Amino acid sequence: MVHDEPSSRSPSEDRLLLDELTHRVGNELASAIGIVTAAAARSSASEVKVALGRVRERLESWAQVQLALRMPDYDTLIDASTYLRQLCHALAHSQINWQDIELSVRAAPMQLHAVQCWRMGLIVAELVTNSARHAFTGNSGAINVDLGSCAAGVECCVEDNGSAVGNVRPGRGLRIVAALTQKLGGTLDQRFGPRGTRSTLTFPLVL
């Protein structure tokens, strides 16, 4: 069950706390990138330089995901297909490209409010991350993200061809996904099978 925010905390205070957390995480990532870059420059061993370079690339990719998932400053209409492609590009570089997994996006142009895109992006990021971590167990595979219109409004599907496991006990990530789905006024249907998992998010189009 998702509870409403306490009445003692205004939306502006919630936004301030979220902005502070986002700012702090961004600063910590920038600091870590600087430390690794400096260590690589000081090292005279080529193997160490290569290893630290890979660490820096991974940290930079995480910073790109952090930027893509930042809460929008203004709730204007944006192209959801462009937003989703940029997010999945960042996700691919942060975790998918390090495995033998292909991440693809199929999305037609669609105008959505920035906050709707942000909440949808948080859900997609969690579902893609879950597939990358748990569906393939070291094997190659594919994750597909589809965005389009449906009778309910908007349909966004994340599907993988990994080894799906049903009746998974929901963790914190899936509880957050459920809360975000409720905020969108939508539903999330997850189907598990021997050929992978298909998670379908639907929510009303509000213009």
N, C-alpha and C positions, 0 to 999 in steps of 0.2 A: 504494500500500500504506500502511495506517495503522499506525504503530508505537505500542506501549504507552508510557505515560509512563515516564521514567527512574525506576529504583528509588530513587535518591537523593532524589527529591522526593515527599513524602507528599501525599495528597489534601488535607489541611488547608493545606499550603503552596500548592498549586495554587489552592485557593479564595481564599486570602489575596491572591495575585497578581491573580486575576480581579477580586476586590472592589476592590483598589487601582486597577486600570485603569478599572473602571466609575466609581468615585468621581472619578477624575481627569478623565475625559471629561465627566462631569456638571458638575464645577466649571468646566471650560473653557467649556462651553456657557453656563452661568449667567453667567460673566464676560463673554462676548461679547454676550449679551442685554443686560446692564447697560450696556456701552459704547455699543451701538447706541441704546438707550433714552435715555441721557444726551445723545448727539449729536443725536437728534431733538428733544429738549426745548430744546437750545441754539440750534437753527437757526431762522431767521426766514423761510426760504423754504418755501412750502407744498409744492412739488414734492419738495424734499429730505425733508421730514417724511413724505410719502407713501411715498417710496422706502425710507427707513429703517424705516418701519412694516412694509413688506412683508418686509424683511430680518429684522426681529425676529420676525414671524410664522413665517417659515421656520425660524429657529433654535429657536423654541419647539416647532415640530412635530418637529424632529429630537430635541429633548430628550424629547418624549413617546415617540418610538420607542425611544430609549435606555432609558427607564424600562420600557417594555413588554417589552424583550428582556433585562432584567436577570435574572441567575440567581436562582431562588427561594431564599429562606432556609430553607424547610422543604419536604420532599417529601410534602406532604399531597395528598389527592384534591381536584381542582378540576373545575369544568365547562369542558371544552375548548371548547365552542361559544362561551361568553362570552369566554374568553381570546382565541380567534381573532378574534372580532368587534372586541374592543378593540384588538388588534394591527393589524388591517387598517384600522380607523378612523384610527389614528396614522399608518400608512403612506400612507393617502390624503391626509391633510393635509400630510405632509412632502414628497411628490413627485407623487402621482397628480393631485391637484386643480390642480396648476400646468400640467397638460397636459389635452388634451381626451380623457381616458381615464376610463372608469367602472370602479370596483372594487366587486364585489359578493361577499357571503359567504352560503353556504347551509350551515347546520350544525345538526344535531339535538343536543339535550342529550346529553352523554357525559362520564362521570367518568374522568379520567386522572390519573396522578401528575403533580405540578407539574413535575418534571424532564423527564418525557416531553413535556409541553406546551411547555416552554421549548425543548427541542431541535427539536420540530416547528415552533415559531414561528420559530426561526432559519432553518430550511430554507425555510419559506413566505416569510419576508421577503426572502431571497436570490432566490428564484424570481420573486416579484412585482417586485422591483427590476430583475431582468434583463429581464423583459417590458416594463416601463415604459421602460427605457433603449434597448432594441434592437429590439423587435418592431414599432414603429409609425412610426419615422422621421418624426416630426412630424405624422402623421395621427391621426385619432380612432380609438377602439377600445374594447374591453372586456376586463377581466381578471376571471375568476370563480374563487373559492376554494370548494371543496366539502369537507365533512367528514362521514364516515359510517362505518358498520360494514361489514365484509366478512368473507369466510371466514377470511382471515389474521388478522383482528382489527380494525385501524383503517385506513381509507383516506382520504387527504387529497390532493385534486387541485387543481392550479393550471393554468388553461387561459386562453389568450388567442386573439384572432382577428386577430393581426397578421401580418406577413410573416415567416414562420418561415424560418430558415436551418439546414439540417442539417449534420452533420459539423463542428460548432463545436469548436475546440480548447479543452479545459477550462482555465479560468483558476483563480486562487486561490479565488474564491467557490465554484465548482462542486467543487473539491477539498475544501473545507470541508463542503459539502453531502454529499459522498460519505462523509466521515468521520462526520458526524452521523447519517447514515442507518445506518451500521454500528453506531454506539453504540446506536441504537434497536433493533438486530437486525432491520432491515427491508430493503426494496428500493426503488429509485427507477427507474421506467420513464418515459423521455422519448420522445415521438413528435413529429416535425416534419413539417409539411405546408404546402401552399399557403394554407391557411386558418388557420394558427396553430400554436401549440405546446401540447401537453398533457403535463404532468409529474404522475405518479401515485406518491405515497409510500404504501407499506403497511408496517405494523409490528404486532407482536403486542400485544394488550391485556393488560397486567399489572396485576392488582389485589391 
